[in-house]
Amino acid sequence: MMGLEPIAVASSDEKLAKCKELGAAHTLNYKSLTSDEFVSKVKQLGGADYILDPVFAQQFATNVQCINTDAVWVVYGFLGGFNLD
């Protein structure tokens, strides 16, 4: 996907360092941010045009706030469950 700036999201700085090494333009540690802070930081970076989501339900509301109009959202796992309750 040419022209996209990858934003890697992980739970530890070690994982994020590896993501940076593999080409992530930006990194966010979701464990150190509130949901509002996370959304704010993603929006400051221009929002999300492409989301690869292994979690789904647990992060659904946050992803909805981060995703741009006409973006692509690929769900490839349900680690956070199926229900959107």
N, C-alpha and C positions, 0 to 999 in steps of 0.2 A: 504494500500500500504506500506508494510514493507520496511524499509530502506530509505524512503523518508524523507527529512527534510522540513516541511512546511514553506513556505515564505508567510506570510500574507501581503496583500496590502490593504490599506484603506486611507481615506482622513483625519482622525483625530487621534491624539495620544490616545484619549479615546477608540476609536474602536480598535486600535492596542493593547492596554492594555488588553482588553477583549480577543482578539485573542491569545495573549501570555498566558493568564490564561487558555484558552482552548487547549493549546498545540502547538502553532506556535513556531518553532525553531528560526525564524527570522521575523522581521517586517519592512515594508517600508511604509513611508507616501508619497504617490505620489504627494501630493500638495506641498511638500517642496523640491522636486527634479525636475530638468529638465529631459526631456526624455533621453538624453545622460547619465546623472548621474544615472538615474534609471536602464538603461540597464547595465551600468558599475557595479553597485552594485549587480545586479542579476548574472552577469557573474562572479564576484568575489566569489559569493556563490556557483558557479558550474553550473550556468544556470538552466533552468527549464526543468524537465523531465515530468511534468504533470501540465497542466494549466486548471483551472476551470474558465471559462470566461463568466460573465454575461453582458459584454459590447459589444464585437465584434468590429464593424467597427472603432470606435473612438480609440481603443487600438491595432488594428490589426498590424500596422507597428512595434510598440514596442514589441508586443508578438513575432513576427517573429524574431526579433533580440535577444530575450531572450531564445527562445526554443532550446533545444538540438536535435540532430539527433535522430530519432526513439522515440521521445517523444509522449505523448498523449495530445491532445488539445480538451477539451470538451466545446462547446459553449452551454450554457443553457439559454441565454437571449440576447436581442438586445437593451439594454439601450442606446447604442451609435449609433444605427441605423444599417441598412442593407447594405448601399452603401459603397463601398471602394474607392470612388472618392477622 
